[in-house]
């Protein structure tokens, strides 16, 4: 699992939540996340949207352009209010499997990740 989020606390919490089920790797921004995704080809990516530099939307677009990464499931998990426009923008990308708030309970995040891996 690759967790891409610029918030260290969120990265650490999510990593702790999933460390028993996945080999977890984290990235502090979209650029590092893309490089790690290409190198490690994770089973699933948890992705923040609002990050400096390369946004989560940009990361999804870049993942789609590469044959190695276009089929990696992505679960968007963001602190911003649920944004219909962002969800609509990402819906055409078949690798985006869910949209969650960072306030979503851990069990619901895990359920969404399991569903994304089907």
N, C-alpha and C positions, 0 to 999 in steps of 0.2 A: 504494500500500500504506500502510495505517495501522498503526503499531506502538503499542500501548497497554501501558505497563509503568512502574511506579514506580521501577525500578532503572535508573539512567542508563547504567551499563556495559552492561547487557543491551540496552537501546534502541540504544545506539551500535553494538554488535557486530552486531545484527540488521540495522540500517540499512546498515552497511557490506557485509554479506553480500548484500543485495538491491538496492543502489543502481544496479547495472548493468542490472537487469531491470525496475525499477519507479521511478516517482517516489515516494519514500518521505517520509511525514510521520509525526511521532511525537507522542505525548501522554504526559504524566507521571502521569495518573490517569484514572479512569473518566469523571469529569464532563467533563474536557477532551476525552477521546476521543469521547464521544457528540457533543459540539458539532462537533468536526472531522469526524466521520463524516457528520453531517447536512449540513455545508457542502461537503465535498469528494467525498462518495460514492465512497470508494476501491474498487478492484477486489477487495481482500481485506484482512482485519484479522487481525493477530497479537495475541493478547490474553492478558495475565496474569490470573490468578484472584485472588490474594491482594494486594489493594491497599487502602490506607486510603480511607475514604469510600465510594465506589461500587465494589463488587467487580466482578470479571469476570463473575460470574453475573448481577449486576444489569445490567451493560452488555448482555449477551446478551438479557435480558428486555426492556430498553428498545429495543434495535434491532428486536426482533420486533414491537413495538407500532406502529412507524412504517412506512408503506408504502414510503417512500423507501429505508429501510435494511434491511428484513426479508430481502431476498435477497442481501445482501452476505455472501460466505462468510467464516466465522470459523474460525481455527485457534487453539485454546487452547494456550498454551505457558507452562508454569509451573514454578517451582522446587520446589513442594511435591511430596511423594511422590505417585505416581499414586494418585488418590483415586477409587475406584469410585463412591462416593456422589455426588461432584461430577459425574462423567461421566454417571451415571444421571440426575441432575437436569437436565443440559443436552441429553441425547439427544433429547428431544421437539422441540427447536428445530432446524428443518431447515437453518438456515444454519450450524450448527456442523458443521464438516467434518473435524475432527481434534483429537486430544489428544496433546500432546507434552511431554516434560520439557525444561527449559532445557539439560540435559546432552546432548540429542539432537544427533548430528553435523549439521553444516550441510547436507550433501547430502541427508540424510533430511528435514530441515525443508523444503528446496527441493522435494523430491519431493512432500511432503504439500501444499505450496502449489500446485504444478502440478495435482495431483489435485483440489484444492478448486475450482480455476478451470474445470474441465470442465463 
